[in-house]
Amino acid sequence: MPDIVVAFGLIATVLILTALASGLIERSVLSFPFLFIALGFALGERGVGLLVLGPHSAILEVVATLTLALVLFLDAVKLQVDELGKRWLIPFLILVPGTVLIIILGSLPLALLLGFGWVMAFIGGALLASTDPVVLRDILRDKRIPRPVRQVLKLEGGMNDLVVLPVVLVLIAVSTAQVGGLGQWVPFLTKLLVLGPAVGAAIGFAGAWCMSRVDAHMGIRLEHQALYGIGLVLASYASATILGGDGFLGAFFAGLAVVVLNQKLCRCFLDYGEVTSEMMMMMAFVLFGAVLSGIIDTVPLLPALGLAALVIFVIRPVVINLVLARAKMSWEARAFVSWFGPRGLNSLLLALLVVEASVPGAELLLATVGIVVLASVVIHGASASPIAAWYSRKASEETLVEERESTVAGLFRPEDREVPRVTAEELDRMLSSPEPPIVLDVRSRSTYEHDDAEIPGSVRVLPDQALDWIADELPKGLTSRQVVAYCT
C-alpha cells in the first residue's frame, strides 16, 4: 500500500476517533495518549499488521520532528515569564537541581537493573526526566485546583525539556564520539547552546515584530495570522539546523523570545497551534504504538516494570518534595505536584533522536522507555480525575495556604508585607460615594461555600485567580477606580 494512502488513513483515523471518543474519555479513566498508543499497538506487528513500522521509519521521523518542534515553541509561548519577574528561584529549583537529580537517580536502575552502559543509562535517565503536559491537560484547565499549583506543573512540563534536551544531545555526542578534545568540544557546545537558541530567538522576535507592524498598518486576516505562527516554528527549526545549531532549541527560544521581548502573536495562532499540535501528538502516539509493537519483546519485562515503578512512585515524588520543601504549600499540594509527572510523548520523541543518531543500543533504550511511558500513561491517566477531585475537595473543606497566592513565584517569597486596610465603616462610606470602589470577594473556596453572606455588588474572584481577573476581566473604563478585596 502506498505510504501516502497509509498517511491519509492515519490522519483520518486520528481526527475521527478524537472527536467521537472525546465524551467517553472525559467520563472515564482512559486518556487519549493511552487510546492512541493502544491503537498503534493493535495496528502494528503484534496486532493486525496494518501499520508495520520500524524506529527508522521516515514517516515517524517527519511526524516526530514536527511535533516536538511545535510543542517546544508553544510551551515557550505559553510561559508566563512576566509573572516571575526577577524571581527565577522557582524555575531554578524545579528545573536545574530537581531535573538533574531525577536524571542521576533514573540512570541507576537503567544501569543496575537493565544492564545499560553508564552513558546510555544517563541518556535514559534524561529521557525519563521529561514530563508530558498532554496527560495533564485537563488538570491544567481545572480551576478547582489553586492557580499556583497548576502553574508549577505547567512550568515544569513546559520547560524541563530545555534542561533535558541539551543533556541528551551532549550524551549522544559522547556515545558516538562526535567530538574529542577541548578543541572540538568548545565549538560543539557553542553551536548547541548559543547558535541554535540565538537563531531561534532572532526569528521569533523578528517574526512577531513584523506581524504586529504589518497587521497594525494593513490588517491581516486571523486565519493567515494563525498560519504565520506555524511558519515561525518551521523557520526557527530549519534556520537553526541549517546554520549548524539544534533546531529544537531554536524552536523553543523562538517562542521564548516572543514572550520575553513582549511581542504578540494573536490568540488565533495559539488556538490553531494547539489544535495542530494535538493532532500531530495523537498521530505520533499511534506511530510509536506501532513501533513498540515490533520491538517491545526485546526488553526484559520485569526489570522494565521495576524501572517504571521506581521512576513513577519513588524517584520523582522524593525529588519534587525536596525541591518544594520550603514552598508555602500544604502537604496535599506537595503530594499533588509530586505525583503528576507523567512520562509520555516527549520521552519517546527524545528517544527517537538517540535512534536517529545510530547510538549503539538505542532501539533497546527506546523499547525500555516505551514500557515506562505505557505504565505512566495508564497510571497517571487513570488517576488524574480522582486525585484532582480529592485535592479540590480538600480545598473546598479548608483554606489551603497555596490558595492565598496568585502566582508560582508567590509560593517562594516571604510572608506578605502589611497592606493598606479599610474598616467596614470606611468601605460603607466609599460605596456611597460618586466613585465607589470595585469590591472583590476573594474568600477561599471553603470559606465562601460555608458562608453565603456577601457584600452587595461585590465580584466573586478566587484568591489565586485575582491576577487573571485584573488582566482579563477588569471592565474597561473602570481601571481608575479603587479595588477593595475582602476575604473574611
MIDREN-261997 format. One record per residue (C-alpha): residue number from 1; x, y, z. Coordinates in steps of 0.05 Angstrom, whole numbers, plus 32768, in hexadecimal, padded with zeros to 4 digits. Example, Ala and Ser with C-alpha at 12.3 -4.5 7.8 and 13.67 -1.06 7.14 Angstrom:
baza n 1, x 80F6, y 7FA6, z 809C
baza n 2, x 8111, y 7FEB, z 808F
***
This chain:
baza n 1, x 8000, y 8000, z 8000
baza n 2, x 801E, y 8044, z 7FEE
baza n 3, x 8038, y 806D, z 8029
baza n 4, x 800B, y 80A8, z 8017
baza n 5, x 7FCD, y 807C, z 801E
baza n 6, x 7FE5, y 8064, z 8061
baza n 7, x 7FF2, y 80AB, z 8077
baza n 8, x 7FAD, y 80C3, z 8061
baza n 9, x 7F8D, y 8088, z 8084
baza n 10, x 7FB3, y 8096, z 80C3
baza n 11, x 7FA0, y 80E0, z 80C3
baza n 12, x 7F57, y 80CE, z 80B6
baza n 13, x 7F56, y 809B, z 80EF
baza n 14, x 7F75, y 80CC, z 8121
baza n 15, x 7F46, y 8105, z 8110
baza n 16, x 7F07, y 80DB, z 8110
baza n 17, x 7F18, y 80B2, z 814D
baza n 18, x 7F2D, y 80F0, z 8175
baza n 19, x 7EEA, y 8111, z 8169
baza n 20, x 7EBF, y 80D3, z 8175
baza n 21, x 7EE4, y 80BC, z 81B3
baza n 22, x 7EEB, y 8100, z 81D5
baza n 23, x 7EAC, y 80F8, z 81FE
baza n 24, x 7EBF, y 80B1, z 8214
baza n 25, x 7F05, y 80C8, z 8227
baza n 26, x 7EEA, y 8100, z 8252
baza n 27, x 7EBD, y 80D0, z 8278
baza n 28, x 7EEE, y 8097, z 8283
baza n 29, x 7F33, y 8088, z 829E
baza n 30, x 7F4D, y 8081, z 8257
baza n 31, x 7F78, y 80B6, z 8236
baza n 32, x 7F86, y 80C8, z 81ED
baza n 33, x 7FD0, y 80B4, z 81F1
baza n 34, x 7FBC, y 806F, z 820B
baza n 35, x 7F85, y 8068, z 81D6
baza n 36, x 7FB3, y 8079, z 819C
baza n 37, x 7FF0, y 8052, z 81B4
baza n 38, x 7FC2, y 8016, z 81BB
baza n 39, x 7FA6, y 8022, z 8175
baza n 40, x 7FEC, y 8025, z 8158
baza n 41, x 7FFF, y 7FE5, z 817D
baza n 42, x 7FC1, y 7FC2, z 8163
baza n 43, x 7FD0, y 7FD8, z 811B
baza n 44, x 801A, y 7FC6, z 8122
baza n 45, x 8043, y 7F88, z 8118
baza n 46, x 8027, y 7F63, z 8155
baza n 47, x 7FE0, y 7F78, z 8144
baza n 48, x 7FBD, y 7F74, z 8100
baza n 49, x 7FFC, y 7F89, z 80DB
baza n 50, x 7FDE, y 7FC4, z 80B5
baza n 51, x 8012, y 7FF6, z 80CE
baza n 52, x 8055, y 7FD5, z 80D2
baza n 53, x 808B, y 8009, z 80E1
baza n 54, x 80D2, y 8007, z 80FA
baza n 55, x 80F5, y 803C, z 8125
baza n 56, x 8116, y 8058, z 80E5
baza n 57, x 80D4, y 8063, z 80C0
baza n 58, x 80D5, y 80A3, z 8097
baza n 59, x 808C, y 80B4, z 80A7
baza n 60, x 809B, y 80AC, z 80F1
baza n 61, x 80D7, y 80DA, z 80EC
baza n 62, x 80AF, y 8110, z 80C8
baza n 63, x 8074, y 810E, z 80F8
baza n 64, x 80A1, y 810A, z 8135
baza n 65, x 80CD, y 8144, z 811F
baza n 66, x 8093, y 8172, z 810F
baza n 67, x 806E, y 815F, z 814F
baza n 68, x 80AA, y 816B, z 817D
baza n 69, x 80BB, y 81AE, z 815B
baza n 70, x 8072, y 81C6, z 8160
baza n 71, x 806A, y 81AE, z 81A8
baza n 72, x 80AA, y 81D1, z 81BE
baza n 73, x 8097, y 8212, z 819C
baza n 74, x 8051, y 8212, z 81BA
baza n 75, x 806B, y 8200, z 81FF
baza n 76, x 8099, y 823D, z 81FD
baza n 77, x 8063, y 826C, z 81E2
baza n 78, x 8034, y 8257, z 821B
baza n 79, x 8066, y 8264, z 8252
baza n 80, x 8052, y 829D, z 827F
baza n 81, x 8097, y 82BA, z 8286
baza n 82, x 807E, y 82FF, z 8299
baza n 83, x 8060, y 82E2, z 82D9
baza n 84, x 80A3, y 82C6, z 82EF
baza n 85, x 80C7, y 8308, z 82E5
baza n 86, x 8109, y 8303, z 830A
baza n 87, x 80F2, y 82C8, z 8333
baza n 88, x 8117, y 8293, z 830C
baza n 89, x 8120, y 8269, z 834B
baza n 90, x 80E2, y 8241, z 8339
baza n 91, x 80F7, y 8228, z 82F4
baza n 92, x 813E, y 821F, z 830F
baza n 93, x 8126, y 81F3, z 8347
baza n 94, x 80F8, y 81CA, z 831C
baza n 95, x 811F, y 81C6, z 82DB
baza n 96, x 8168, y 81C3, z 82ED
baza n 97, x 8176, y 819E, z 832F
baza n 98, x 8135, y 8178, z 832B
baza n 99, x 813C, y 8161, z 82E3
baza n 100, x 8186, y 8151, z 82EB
baza n 101, x 8177, y 8127, z 8329
baza n 102, x 813F, y 8102, z 8305
baza n 103, x 816F, y 80F3, z 82CB
baza n 104, x 81A4, y 80D8, z 82F9
baza n 105, x 8174, y 80AD, z 8322
baza n 106, x 8150, y 8095, z 82E4
baza n 107, x 8191, y 807E, z 82C5
baza n 108, x 81A1, y 804F, z 82FF
baza n 109, x 816B, y 801A, z 82F2
baza n 110, x 8178, y 801E, z 82A7
baza n 111, x 81C0, y 800A, z 82B4
baza n 112, x 81B6, y 7FDC, z 82EF
baza n 113, x 8174, y 7FBA, z 82DE
baza n 114, x 8175, y 7FBB, z 8292
baza n 115, x 81C0, y 7FB8, z 8284
baza n 116, x 81C9, y 7FF6, z 825A
baza n 117, x 820D, y 8016, z 8257
baza n 118, x 8214, y 8055, z 8281
baza n 119, x 8210, y 8086, z 8246
baza n 120, x 81D1, y 8065, z 822C
baza n 121, x 81B6, y 8061, z 8273
baza n 122, x 81BE, y 80AC, z 827B
baza n 123, x 819D, y 80B8, z 8238
baza n 124, x 8163, y 808D, z 8250
baza n 125, x 8161, y 80B2, z 8291
baza n 126, x 815C, y 80F3, z 826B
baza n 127, x 8124, y 80D8, z 823E
baza n 128, x 80FC, y 80C3, z 827B
baza n 129, x 8106, y 8106, z 829D
baza n 130, x 80DC, y 8127, z 8267
baza n 131, x 8094, y 812F, z 827D
baza n 132, x 805A, y 8132, z 824C
baza n 133, x 8025, y 8169, z 8251
baza n 134, x 7FF5, y 8143, z 8223
baza n 135, x 7FDD, y 8115, z 825B
baza n 136, x 7FD8, y 8152, z 8289
baza n 137, x 7FAE, y 817C, z 8259
baza n 138, x 7F6C, y 8174, z 827F
baza n 139, x 7F8E, y 8181, z 82C2
baza n 140, x 7FAF, y 81C0, z 82A8
baza n 141, x 7F6A, y 81DA, z 8293
baza n 142, x 7F47, y 81C6, z 82D3
baza n 143, x 7F39, y 8206, z 82FA
baza n 144, x 7F26, y 81DE, z 8338
baza n 145, x 7F72, y 81D5, z 833F
baza n 146, x 7F94, y 8214, z 835C
baza n 147, x 7FB6, y 823A, z 8325
baza n 148, x 7FFE, y 8239, z 8340
baza n 149, x 7FFB, y 81ED, z 8346
baza n 150, x 7FE6, y 81E8, z 82FD
baza n 151, x 801D, y 8219, z 82EB
baza n 152, x 8052, y 81EE, z 830C
baza n 153, x 803D, y 81B3, z 82E1
baza n 154, x 8036, y 81DF, z 82A3
baza n 155, x 807B, y 81FD, z 82AE
baza n 156, x 809C, y 81BA, z 82B7
baza n 157, x 8078, y 819A, z 827D
baza n 158, x 8088, y 81D5, z 8250
baza n 159, x 80D0, y 81E0, z 8262
baza n 160, x 80F2, y 81A1, z 827B
baza n 161, x 8101, y 818C, z 8233
baza n 162, x 812D, y 81C9, z 8230
baza n 163, x 8159, y 81A7, z 8263
baza n 164, x 8150, y 8160, z 824A
baza n 165, x 815B, y 816C, z 81FF
baza n 166, x 81A2, y 8188, z 8204
baza n 167, x 81B5, y 8150, z 8234
baza n 168, x 819C, y 811C, z 8202
baza n 169, x 81BF, y 813D, z 81C7
baza n 170, x 8201, y 8142, z 81ED
baza n 171, x 81FE, y 80F9, z 8202
baza n 172, x 81ED, y 80E4, z 81BB
baza n 173, x 822D, y 8108, z 81A4
baza n 174, x 8254, y 80E4, z 81DA
baza n 175, x 8238, y 809F, z 81C9
baza n 176, x 8244, y 80A8, z 817E
baza n 177, x 8289, y 80C8, z 8187
baza n 178, x 8273, y 8105, z 815E
baza n 179, x 82A3, y 8131, z 8186
baza n 180, x 82E6, y 8124, z 81A4
baza n 181, x 8313, y 8155, z 81C9
baza n 182, x 8306, y 819B, z 81E2
baza n 183, x 8311, y 81B8, z 819D
baza n 184, x 82D4, y 8193, z 8184
baza n 185, x 82A8, y 819A, z 81C1
baza n 186, x 82AA, y 81E6, z 81C3
baza n 187, x 828E, y 81F0, z 817C
baza n 188, x 825D, y 81B6, z 8187
baza n 189, x 8240, y 81D4, z 81C7
baza n 190, x 8241, y 821A, z 81A8
baza n 191, x 8216, y 8202, z 816E
baza n 192, x 81E9, y 81DA, z 819C
baza n 193, x 81DE, y 820B, z 81D5
baza n 194, x 81E9, y 824E, z 81B3
baza n 195, x 81DF, y 824C, z 8168
baza n 196, x 819E, y 8225, z 8166
baza n 197, x 817C, y 824D, z 819D
baza n 198, x 8196, y 828F, z 8180
baza n 199, x 817C, y 8280, z 813A
baza n 200, x 8139, y 8269, z 8155
baza n 201, x 8132, y 82A6, z 8182
baza n 202, x 8142, y 82D5, z 8148
baza n 203, x 810E, y 82B5, z 811B
baza n 204, x 80D9, y 82B3, z 8152
baza n 205, x 80E3, y 82FD, z 8164
baza n 206, x 80E9, y 8316, z 811C
baza n 207, x 80AF, y 82EC, z 8104
baza n 208, x 8080, y 8302, z 813C
baza n 209, x 8096, y 834B, z 8133
baza n 210, x 8089, y 8349, z 80E8
baza n 211, x 8044, y 832B, z 80F2
baza n 212, x 8030, y 8360, z 8126
baza n 213, x 8048, y 8399, z 80F9
baza n 214, x 8029, y 8380, z 80B9
baza n 215, x 7FE8, y 836F, z 80DB
baza n 216, x 7FE5, y 83B4, z 80FA
baza n 217, x 7FEF, y 83D7, z 80B7
baza n 218, x 7FCA, y 83AB, z 8085
baza n 219, x 7FA4, y 8377, z 80AC
baza n 220, x 7FAF, y 832C, z 80A6
baza n 221, x 7F76, y 82FA, z 80A9
baza n 222, x 7F76, y 82CF, z 80E8
baza n 223, x 7F7C, y 828D, z 80C2
baza n 224, x 7FBB, y 82A7, z 80A0
baza n 225, x 7FD8, y 82BD, z 80E3
baza n 226, x 7FCC, y 8276, z 80FC
baza n 227, x 7FF1, y 8259, z 80C1
baza n 228, x 8029, y 828C, z 80CB
baza n 229, x 8036, y 8271, z 8110
baza n 230, x 8041, y 822B, z 80F4
baza n 231, x 8070, y 824A, z 80C2
baza n 232, x 809A, y 8267, z 80FB
baza n 233, x 80A0, y 8222, z 811A
baza n 234, x 80B9, y 8204, z 80DA
baza n 235, x 80E6, y 823F, z 80CA
baza n 236, x 8108, y 823E, z 810E
baza n 237, x 8113, y 81F3, z 810C
baza n 238, x 812D, y 81F3, z 80C4
baza n 239, x 815A, y 8230, z 80CC
baza n 240, x 817B, y 8218, z 810C
baza n 241, x 8187, y 81D3, z 80ED
baza n 242, x 81A3, y 81EE, z 80AB
baza n 243, x 81D3, y 821C, z 80D0
baza n 244, x 81EE, y 81E3, z 80F9
baza n 245, x 81C7, y 81EC, z 8139
baza n 246, x 8190, y 81C2, z 8157
baza n 247, x 814C, y 81CD, z 8137
baza n 248, x 8124, y 81B9, z 8174
baza n 249, x 8147, y 81EB, z 81A1
baza n 250, x 813E, y 821E, z 816A
baza n 251, x 80F2, y 8211, z 816A
baza n 252, x 80EE, y 8217, z 81B6
baza n 253, x 8115, y 8258, z 81B8
baza n 254, x 80ED, y 8275, z 817F
baza n 255, x 80AF, y 826D, z 81AA
baza n 256, x 80D3, y 8286, z 81E7
baza n 257, x 80EA, y 82C5, z 81C3
baza n 258, x 80A2, y 82D6, z 81B0
baza n 259, x 8090, y 82D5, z 81FA
baza n 260, x 80CF, y 82F4, z 821A
baza n 261, x 80D3, y 832D, z 81E8
baza n 262, x 8089, y 833B, z 81F1
baza n 263, x 8075, y 832E, z 81A9
baza n 264, x 8030, y 8313, z 819A
baza n 265, x 8015, y 82DA, z 8171
baza n 266, x 7FCA, y 82DB, z 816A
baza n 267, x 7F9F, y 82AD, z 8193
baza n 268, x 7F8A, y 828D, z 8152
baza n 269, x 7FD0, y 8270, z 8149
baza n 270, x 7FD0, y 8252, z 818F
baza n 271, x 7F8C, y 8232, z 8182
baza n 272, x 7FA0, y 8219, z 813D
baza n 273, x 7FE4, y 8204, z 8156
baza n 274, x 7FC5, y 81DD, z 818F
baza n 275, x 7F97, y 81B8, z 8160
baza n 276, x 7FCF, y 81A9, z 812F
baza n 277, x 7FFD, y 8194, z 8167
baza n 278, x 7FC8, y 8166, z 8184
baza n 279, x 7FBC, y 8145, z 8140
baza n 280, x 8006, y 813A, z 8136
baza n 281, x 800F, y 811F, z 817C
baza n 282, x 7FD7, y 80ED, z 8174
baza n 283, x 7FF4, y 80D6, z 8131
baza n 284, x 8038, y 80CF, z 8152
baza n 285, x 801A, y 80A4, z 818A
baza n 286, x 7FFB, y 8076, z 8156
baza n 287, x 803E, y 8070, z 8131
baza n 288, x 8065, y 8063, z 8170
baza n 289, x 8032, y 802F, z 8185
baza n 290, x 803D, y 800C, z 8142
baza n 291, x 8089, y 8010, z 814B
baza n 292, x 8086, y 7FF6, z 8192
baza n 293, x 805B, y 7FBD, z 817A
baza n 294, x 8096, y 7FA2, z 8153
baza n 295, x 80CE, y 7FAE, z 8186
baza n 296, x 80B0, y 7FA9, z 81CB
baza n 297, x 80C1, y 7F5F, z 81D2
baza n 298, x 810C, y 7F70, z 81D0
baza n 299, x 8108, y 7F8C, z 8217
baza n 300, x 8107, y 7F61, z 8255
baza n 301, x 80C1, y 7F70, z 8270
baza n 302, x 80C9, y 7F6A, z 82BB
baza n 303, x 8107, y 7F97, z 82C0
baza n 304, x 80E6, y 7FCA, z 8292
baza n 305, x 80A7, y 7FCB, z 82BE
baza n 306, x 80D5, y 7FD2, z 82FB
baza n 307, x 80F4, y 800F, z 82D9
baza n 308, x 80AF, y 802B, z 82CC
baza n 309, x 809B, y 8021, z 8315
baza n 310, x 80D9, y 8044, z 832E
baza n 311, x 80D2, y 807F, z 82FE
baza n 312, x 8088, y 8089, z 830B
baza n 313, x 8080, y 8078, z 8355
baza n 314, x 80C3, y 8088, z 8374
baza n 315, x 80F5, y 80B4, z 834D
baza n 316, x 80CA, y 80EE, z 8337
baza n 317, x 809F, y 80F3, z 8376
baza n 318, x 80DC, y 80F4, z 83A3
baza n 319, x 8102, y 8127, z 8379
baza n 320, x 80C7, y 8156, z 836F
baza n 321, x 80B6, y 8154, z 83B9
baza n 322, x 80FE, y 8168, z 83C7
baza n 323, x 80FF, y 81A4, z 8398
baza n 324, x 80BB, y 81BC, z 83B0
baza n 325, x 80CB, y 81B2, z 83FA
baza n 326, x 80CF, y 81FD, z 8408
baza n 327, x 8094, y 8212, z 83DC
baza n 328, x 8055, y 822D, z 83FC
baza n 329, x 802C, y 81F0, z 83EB
baza n 330, x 8001, y 81BF, z 8411
baza n 331, x 8017, y 8177, z 8414
baza n 332, x 7FDC, y 8167, z 83E6
baza n 333, x 7FF8, y 8197, z 83B2
baza n 334, x 803E, y 8179, z 83B6
baza n 335, x 8021, y 8134, z 83AF
baza n 336, x 7FF7, y 814A, z 8373
baza n 337, x 8032, y 816B, z 834F
baza n 338, x 8064, y 8133, z 835E
baza n 339, x 8034, y 80FE, z 8344
baza n 340, x 8024, y 811E, z 8301
baza n 341, x 8063, y 8117, z 82D9
baza n 342, x 804B, y 80E9, z 82A1
baza n 343, x 807B, y 80CD, z 826E
baza n 344, x 805E, y 80D0, z 8229
baza n 345, x 8069, y 80E9, z 81E2
baza n 346, x 80A5, y 8116, z 81F2
baza n 347, x 80CD, y 80DC, z 820E
baza n 348, x 80BE, y 80B3, z 81CF
baza n 349, x 80CF, y 80EE, z 81A1
baza n 350, x 8111, y 80F9, z 81C3
baza n 351, x 8120, y 80AE, z 81C2
baza n 352, x 8116, y 80B0, z 8177
baza n 353, x 814E, y 80E4, z 8172
baza n 354, x 817C, y 80AF, z 8191
baza n 355, x 8164, y 807B, z 815D
baza n 356, x 816F, y 80AB, z 8123
baza n 357, x 81B6, y 80B9, z 813B
baza n 358, x 81C4, y 806D, z 8135
baza n 359, x 81DB, y 8068, z 817D
baza n 360, x 81EA, y 801E, z 818D
baza n 361, x 81B1, y 8002, z 81B6
baza n 362, x 8182, y 803B, z 81A5
baza n 363, x 8149, y 800E, z 818E
baza n 364, x 814B, y 7FE7, z 81CE
baza n 365, x 814B, y 8028, z 81F5
baza n 366, x 810E, y 8040, z 81CC
baza n 367, x 80E9, y 7FFF, z 81DD
baza n 368, x 80FB, y 8007, z 8227
baza n 369, x 80E4, y 804F, z 8229
baza n 370, x 80A5, y 8039, z 8204
baza n 371, x 8093, y 8008, z 823C
baza n 372, x 809C, y 803F, z 8270
baza n 373, x 8071, y 806E, z 8246
baza n 374, x 803B, y 803A, z 823F
baza n 375, x 803A, y 802F, z 828A
baza n 376, x 8039, y 807A, z 8297
baza n 377, x 8002, y 8088, z 8265
baza n 378, x 7FD6, y 8053, z 8285
baza n 379, x 7FE5, y 8065, z 82CE
baza n 380, x 7FE6, y 80B1, z 82C8
baza n 381, x 7FAC, y 80B2, z 8296
baza n 382, x 7F80, y 8087, z 82C3
baza n 383, x 7F91, y 80AD, z 8302
baza n 384, x 7F8A, y 80F4, z 82E6
baza n 385, x 7F40, y 80FD, z 82F2
baza n 386, x 7F3A, y 80DC, z 8337
baza n 387, x 7F78, y 80FE, z 8353
baza n 388, x 7F63, y 8142, z 8338
baza n 389, x 7F1E, y 8137, z 8357
baza n 390, x 7F3F, y 8125, z 839A
baza n 391, x 7F6B, y 8163, z 839A
baza n 392, x 7F33, y 8192, z 8385
baza n 393, x 7F07, y 8173, z 83BB
baza n 394, x 7F3D, y 8183, z 83EF
baza n 395, x 7F3E, y 81CB, z 83D6
baza n 396, x 7EF2, y 81CF, z 83DE
baza n 397, x 7EF6, y 81B6, z 8426
baza n 398, x 7F2E, y 81E1, z 8441
baza n 399, x 7F58, y 821D, z 842D
baza n 400, x 7F9A, y 8204, z 840F
baza n 401, x 7FD7, y 8231, z 8414
baza n 402, x 7FE4, y 822F, z 83C9
baza n 403, x 7FA0, y 824E, z 83BC
baza n 404, x 7FB9, y 8290, z 83D6
baza n 405, x 7FEA, y 8298, z 839C
baza n 406, x 7FDB, y 82A8, z 8354
baza n 407, x 801E, y 8295, z 8336
baza n 408, x 8051, y 825E, z 833D
baza n 409, x 8084, y 8293, z 8351
baza n 410, x 8059, y 82A4, z 838C
baza n 411, x 8061, y 825E, z 83A8
baza n 412, x 80AA, y 826D, z 83B5
baza n 413, x 80AB, y 82B5, z 83CD
baza n 414, x 80AA, y 82C9, z 8417
baza n 415, x 8069, y 82D5, z 843B
baza n 416, x 8040, y 830F, z 841E
baza n 417, x 8051, y 8354, z 8437
baza n 418, x 801B, y 837E, z 8458
baza n 419, x 7FEA, y 8399, z 8424
baza n 420, x 7FBD, y 83D6, z 842A
baza n 421, x 7F7C, y 83C5, z 844C
baza n 422, x 7F38, y 83E6, z 8452
baza n 423, x 7F05, y 83DA, z 8488
baza n 424, x 7EBD, y 83C4, z 847B
baza n 425, x 7EA5, y 840A, z 848A
baza n 426, x 7ED7, y 8429, z 845A
baza n 427, x 7EC3, y 83F8, z 8423
baza n 428, x 7E7A, y 8409, z 842F
baza n 429, x 7E88, y 8454, z 8425
baza n 430, x 7EB2, y 8444, z 83E7
baza n 431, x 7E79, y 841C, z 83C9
baza n 432, x 7E4A, y 8456, z 83D3
baza n 433, x 7E78, y 8487, z 83AF
baza n 434, x 7E70, y 849C, z 8365
baza n 435, x 7EAD, y 8471, z 8352
baza n 436, x 7EA2, y 8431, z 837A
baza n 437, x 7EDB, y 83FE, z 837A
baza n 438, x 7ED8, y 83BA, z 835A
baza n 439, x 7ED0, y 8387, z 8391
baza n 440, x 7EEF, y 8343, z 8386
baza n 441, x 7ED7, y 8308, z 83B0
baza n 442, x 7F18, y 82E0, z 83B4
baza n 443, x 7F04, y 82B1, z 83EB
baza n 444, x 7F22, y 826B, z 83E7
baza n 445, x 7EF8, y 8233, z 83C8
baza n 446, x 7EE6, y 8214, z 840B
baza n 447, x 7ED5, y 8257, z 842C
baza n 448, x 7EA9, y 826D, z 83F2
baza n 449, x 7E83, y 822B, z 83EF
baza n 450, x 7E75, y 822A, z 843A
baza n 451, x 7E5F, y 8273, z 843F
baza n 452, x 7E2B, y 828E, z 840E
baza n 453, x 7E2E, y 82D5, z 8428
baza n 454, x 7E4E, y 8307, z 83F8
baza n 455, x 7E56, y 8351, z 83EC
baza n 456, x 7E21, y 8368, z 83BB
baza n 457, x 7E3F, y 8376, z 8376
baza n 458, x 7E80, y 8352, z 8385
baza n 459, x 7EA3, y 8329, z 8350
baza n 460, x 7EB4, y 82E1, z 8361
baza n 461, x 7EFD, y 82D1, z 834F
baza n 462, x 7F24, y 8296, z 836A
baza n 463, x 7F61, y 82B0, z 8391
baza n 464, x 7F93, y 828B, z 8366
baza n 465, x 7F73, y 82A7, z 8327
baza n 466, x 7F72, y 82F0, z 8339
baza n 467, x 7FAA, y 8300, z 8307
baza n 468, x 7F85, y 82DE, z 82CF
baza n 469, x 7F47, y 8308, z 82DF
baza n 470, x 7F70, y 8348, z 82DF
baza n 471, x 7F91, y 8337, z 829D
baza n 472, x 7F54, y 831A, z 8278
baza n 473, x 7F13, y 832F, z 8298
baza n 474, x 7F1C, y 8374, z 82B8
baza n 475, x 7EE8, y 839C, z 8292
baza n 476, x 7F03, y 83D1, z 8263
baza n 477, x 7EF9, y 8417, z 827A
baza n 478, x 7EFA, y 8402, z 82C4
baza n 479, x 7F44, y 83FA, z 82CB
baza n 480, x 7F4A, y 843D, z 82EF
baza n 481, x 7F1C, y 8426, z 8327
baza n 482, x 7F36, y 840B, z 8367
baza n 483, x 7F33, y 83C0, z 8372
baza n 484, x 7F24, y 83A5, z 83B8
baza n 485, x 7F2C, y 835B, z 83C5
baza n 486, x 7F0F, y 8338, z 8401
baza n 487, x 7F18, y 82F0, z 8418
baza n 488, x 7EF3, y 82E6, z 845A
***
